[in-house]
């Protein structure tokens, strides 16, 4: 689900935060009315920050300039809603500081994805992620320092725990991965306004929630705020909630968040290994919100940014690249 990219280690030593602000309580909650963007009613109801420099926002501006007003209006269903920021794997500081400043000015919660664990890929010579444990510790430290006292929600290491179960991650890396994830939870939670959710896959990937319990515990779940489901996936809300409730019960009542960015039409029928990459006919799902109506679901989030390619399949660009035609299709088929 990801492309292996060579990472450059970053040291956290000497990092000086360029921004400052009063600490706030670690709750999501809506922003004050005067701080809310007025582009759309759905945005005004969200507790999370909307990035005005996102790929969808830039595409809207481009299409408006070219006279594609109808398409631009449809694409606002993505551009005007809060999407997660995938933290750069090189130096995380400049981009996180930029987003932090925007989120604090708007009185919103910043949603981040940390995706840089060593040996991230699959196979006998797994690559991707930080060069080694030391580089990863420096990277997570720099990330945490840059977030500082801002209200933030971090989805920690998509795929990292499920890959311990499905055979992707080689056995000799298991102990290190558990240790690094637990250390990352602890480092991020030193920030009093940061919430952390460990990725736990989805019900089509790890069918039995019980298989996740011990790996999540070793990865620091007890000290995290909960776990994340359906990251970059297409599983619908109802089965995700049911799966999450079972996993919550098995982990002592832990809460969870669900990635709903592309699950409005559910998964593409067929084999999961063929259906995950840029499946046709999908749609945007439940808009991002912390008002879920479910006692265990802390938020619906758009973690995988709708319109970012899953990889070079079905005519798409490489993983993580913006694909405007796919984004427009997701938005056209959305119910909200």
N, C-alpha and C positions, 0 to 999 in steps of 0.2 A: 504493500500500500504506500510505500515511500521509496524515494530514490536515494541511493547511497551517495552522499556528498562528503568530500574530505573536509574536515573541520579544522579550524585554526584555534588552538587553545588561548584562553583569555585569563589573565590574572585579575583578581579582585582587589589586589593591593593598590593603594594610592587612589582609589576611586573617590572622587569628591562630587557629591550630589549638587547639581546646579539649581535645584528647585527646593522650595520649602513650603510647608503649609501646616495648618493646625491638624492634629490627629482627630479622626472621627471614629464613631463606633463601627465595629465590624458587622454591619448589617447591610443588606442590599437596599431595599426601600426606594420609592420614587424620589427623584430629585425635586428640589423646590421648583415651583411653577416658573419662576423667572429664569431658571437655568435650563429649562427644557427646550430642545430644538423644536421649531414649529413646522417642520417640513411635512409631518404626517402624524395623524392621531395615534397610530400604533407606536411611534417612537416616543411620544409624550408619556405613554404608559410604561415604558421600559425603565428599569433601574440601571441599565448598562450603557456604556459610552458608545456613541456612533462616531467612527473615524471619518472626518470629512475628506481625507486623502486616500480612501480606499479605492481599489481597482474599479469597483462598480460605480462609485461616484465620479471617477475620472471618465468612465465610459459614458455615463449619462451626459456629462458636459460635452464630450466629443460628438455624440449623436445629436444633441440639441444644436450644436454649431453646424452640423451637416444637414439639418432639417429633418432628422429622423425622430420627430417629436413623439409619435405614438410609441415607438420602441423605447425611447428614453423614459417615458412615463411608466411603462410596464417595469422597466429595470429599477425604478425607484423602490420597488418592493424589496430589493436587496440593498440598494445604496443608502436608503433612509433608515436602515435597521442596524442594530449593533452586532458586529461580527467579532470573533476572537482574533487577537493578534498572535501570530505564530512567532515566537521570539527568535531573532536571528541567531544562527548557530555559531557565527564568528564572534563579533563583539556585540553583546546584547544591549549595551548601555545606551547609545544614542537613540535608538528607536523606542526603547522602553521609556526613556526620559521624555521624549516627544509625546508619546501616548499618555503618560502619567500627567503631564501638564494639561493636556486637553481634558482628560477625565476629571481632574481636580477642579478645573475651571468650570466645568459643567455640573459638578456635584454628582457625578456618576461613578459607577464601579467599573474598573478596567478588567476585561477578560483576557487572559493570557494563556498560551499553550507552550509548555516547556517540552521540547522534543529533540534531545541531544544526547541521549544515553549512549555510552560506548557499546560497540558490537550490535548496532541497531538492526542490521539486516539479517537475512537468513543465509544458510549454507555453510559449508566447511570453512570458508574464509570470510566470515561476516564482516562487513565494513559499514561505515556510516556512523554518525554521532561523534562525540568528543574522542580525541585520540586515545585517552586513557582515563583512569579514575581521577588522577590528580587534575587533569584538564577539566573534567566534568565538575569537580568540586569548586574549582576556580570560577567556572562559568555560572553555576547556580548561585555562588556567592555574589558575583557581579550582578546577576539578575535580581536577587533579593535586595541588594543595596540600592539598585536603581528604583525599584518599586517603593521602597521606604515606607512612609506612613500613609500612602494612598490606599483607598479602598480597592482591593483587587481580588479576583478569583482566578486561581491557576489550575488548569487541567494539566496534571503531571504525567508526562511521558506516554502518549498514546502508543498502544501495542506492547509496551514493555512487559507488563505482567502477563497478558494473554500469551505472548511468545514464550514465556517460561513453561507454559502448559501444552501448547500445540506442537512442540518439537522444534520450533524455529531457532531458539537460542540454545547454543551448545551447553551441555551440562557443566563444563568447567567455568562458565561465566555466570552461573546461577547465583552463587553466594555473593559475588561482587555486585551483581545487579540488585539483589535484595538490600544489600548494605548501602549502595549509592542512592537508591530510592528512599530508604528510611532517613538517610542523612539529608537528602533534599527536602523531604517533608519537614524535618526539624529546623532546617535553615530558613525555609520560607515562613514557617509558623512563628519564628522569632519576630516577624513583622506583625504587629498587633492587629492590623486591619486586613490581613491577607487570609483568604480561605483557600484550602488545597483539596483537590479531588483526584485520587489515583484512578487511572484508566482501568476499566474492567471489561473491555470488549463489548460484545452484544450477544443476545440469545442464539443467534444463528452461528456464531463463532465458537463459543464455549457453551455447549448446550446445558451443562449441569453446573449451576451456580456453586455447588459445594466444592467443585474443583478449584475455585478461585479463593476460597477462604484462607487457606494456609499461606499461599503466596502473597496475598494482600496483607495479611498480618505481618509477615516478615518484611514487607515493604513499608511498614509504618502506618498502616491504616488506623490503628488506635489513636494516633496523634493527629491524623488528618481529619478534615471535616466530613469526608465521605468518599464516594467513588463516582466515576463518570461512565455513562453507557452510550453506546451507539456512535462514538466519535468517528467521523468520516463515513458513517454507515447509513443504511436506508431502512432500518427496522422501524415499524410504526410505533406510535406512542403507547398504545394499549399493551402490546406484548413486552415493550421495554419496561413499562411500569410494573407489570406482573413479575417479570424477571428480577427487576430491582428490589421489589418487595421480598422476594425469596432470599436474595443475597443479603439484604438488610437484616432479615431475621437471623440468618446464619452468622452474621458479624456483630450481633449485639445491638441492632437498631440503627446502624449507620445510615445517614441520608445519602441522596445521590442527585446528580444532574443528568440531563438527557440532551444529546445533540439532535436537534430537530430540523437542522438546516435543509436537508434534502429528503426527508422521509414522508412528505405529504401524500405520495402515491404508494408507499411501502416499497419493499424490495422487488427487484426484477425477478420473475419466476425462473426457476432453474437452478443449476449448480452454483453454490456460493462463490466458488473460485472463478467462475465466468461472469458472475453478476455484479461484482463489486466495483469494476472499473468503468467509469463513465457510462452507466447503464442508460439506455434511452427511455423516454417517457416518464421520467421522474418529475417531482414537483417540490417546491418549497413546503416546509412543514409549519408547525406551530411557531408563531413569532417569538423571539426571545423575551423572556419575562421571568420574574421571580414570583409571580402570582399564579401558581400552578393548580391550586385547588386540591392538592394531594399532600398529606402530612409528611411524607417521606421525600418528596421531590422538591429540592430547594430551588431549582430553576430549569427552564427550557432555554437552551443556548444554541447559537449557530457557531459551532466550534470549527468544523470544516467549512471554510468560506464558500458559500454557493457560487459556482462559476469557476472555481479553481479546479484544474484537471486532476484526475486520479492518476494519470499516466498516459503514455503514448499508446493508447488503445482506442478503437472506434473513431479514429480520426483526430483524437485530442493531442494537445501539446504535452510536453513532459510534466511529471507530477508537480503540482503547486503553481503551474503557470495559469494565468487568467485566460479563460476561454469564453468570449462574449456570447457566442451563439448558444453554447450550452447553458450559460446563465440566463439568457433570454427565454429559453425553453422552460427552465425551472420556474421562472417568474410567471410566464404565461399560464402555466398549469396550476398555479397556486390558488387555493380557495380563499385565502385571506389577503 
